[in-house]
Amino acid sequence: MRTRATAGSGPSPGSVGAVSPSSDAAELSSLRAVLDDLVRRVDTIADRYRSREDTSVSTDLENADRSLVAAGRSVDRALRALHTMER
């Protein structure tokens, strides 16, 4: 989901401007750390519901976990591509 930038918050994601692979790599590294944290947090909550009879909560959280892990892999690929551009 994309959001609009608020006044004074700098250029919005996807706006046209100077390309800076090193600053974009730093931003993506930060996002990668956030994704790792989200995976841990979702997994912790899912653990609380895995042993219950109604597994819909844990099933949905496991799906969310898989999506977050996949997003992390995509960010990793983008980071590798950016590092290649810097050479």
C-alpha positions as CSV (number, residue, x, y, z in Angstrom):
1,M,0.0,0.0,0.0
2,R,1.4,3.4,-0.9
3,T,0.7,6.5,1.1
4,R,0.9,10.1,0.2
5,A,3.7,12.2,1.6
6,T,2.7,15.0,3.9
7,A,3.9,18.5,3.4
8,G,7.5,19.0,4.5
9,S,8.2,15.2,4.6
10,G,10.5,15.2,1.5
11,P,10.0,13.5,-1.8
12,S,7.4,10.8,-1.8
13,P,8.5,7.2,-2.7
14,G,8.5,6.8,-6.4
15,S,9.0,10.5,-7.1
16,V,11.4,11.4,-9.8
17,G,14.8,12.7,-8.6
18,A,18.4,11.9,-8.4
19,V,19.2,8.2,-8.0
20,S,21.4,7.4,-5.1
21,P,22.0,3.6,-4.7
22,S,24.0,4.1,-1.5
23,S,21.2,6.0,0.3
24,D,18.6,3.7,-1.2
25,A,20.5,0.7,0.1
26,A,20.7,2.3,3.5
27,E,16.9,2.8,3.5
28,L,16.3,-0.8,2.3
29,S,18.6,-2.1,5.0
30,S,16.6,-0.3,7.6
31,L,13.4,-1.7,6.1
32,R,14.9,-5.1,6.2
33,A,15.5,-4.8,9.9
34,V,11.9,-3.8,10.4
35,L,10.7,-6.8,8.4
36,D,12.9,-9.1,10.6
37,D,11.3,-7.5,13.7
38,L,7.8,-8.0,12.3
39,V,8.5,-11.6,11.5
40,R,9.6,-12.2,15.1
41,R,6.6,-10.4,16.5
42,V,4.1,-12.2,14.3
43,D,5.7,-15.5,15.2
44,T,5.5,-14.8,18.9
45,I,1.8,-14.1,18.7
46,A,1.2,-17.1,16.5
47,D,2.9,-19.3,19.0
48,R,0.2,-18.4,21.6
49,Y,-2.5,-19.8,19.3
50,R,-0.9,-22.9,17.7
51,S,-2.0,-25.3,20.5
52,R,-5.6,-24.2,20.4
53,E,-8.4,-26.1,18.7
54,D,-9.4,-23.1,16.6
55,T,-6.3,-22.6,14.5
56,S,-7.7,-19.8,12.3
57,V,-5.6,-17.1,14.1
58,S,-2.4,-19.1,13.9
59,T,-3.1,-20.0,10.3
60,D,-3.6,-16.4,9.3
61,L,-0.5,-15.3,11.2
62,E,1.6,-18.1,9.6
63,N,0.4,-16.7,6.2
64,A,1.4,-13.2,7.3
65,D,4.8,-14.7,8.4
66,R,5.4,-16.3,5.0
67,S,4.5,-13.0,3.3
68,L,6.9,-11.0,5.5
69,V,9.7,-13.5,4.9
70,A,9.0,-13.3,1.1
71,A,9.1,-9.5,1.3
72,G,12.5,-9.8,3.1
73,R,13.9,-11.9,0.4
74,S,12.7,-9.4,-2.2
75,V,14.4,-6.6,-0.3
76,D,17.6,-8.7,-0.1
77,R,17.5,-9.1,-3.9
78,A,17.0,-5.4,-4.4
79,L,19.9,-4.7,-2.0
80,R,22.2,-7.0,-3.9
81,A,21.2,-5.3,-7.2
82,L,21.9,-1.9,-5.7
83,H,25.3,-3.0,-4.4
84,T,26.1,-4.2,-8.0
85,M,25.1,-0.7,-9.3
86,E,27.6,0.9,-6.9
87,R,30.6,-0.9,-8.4
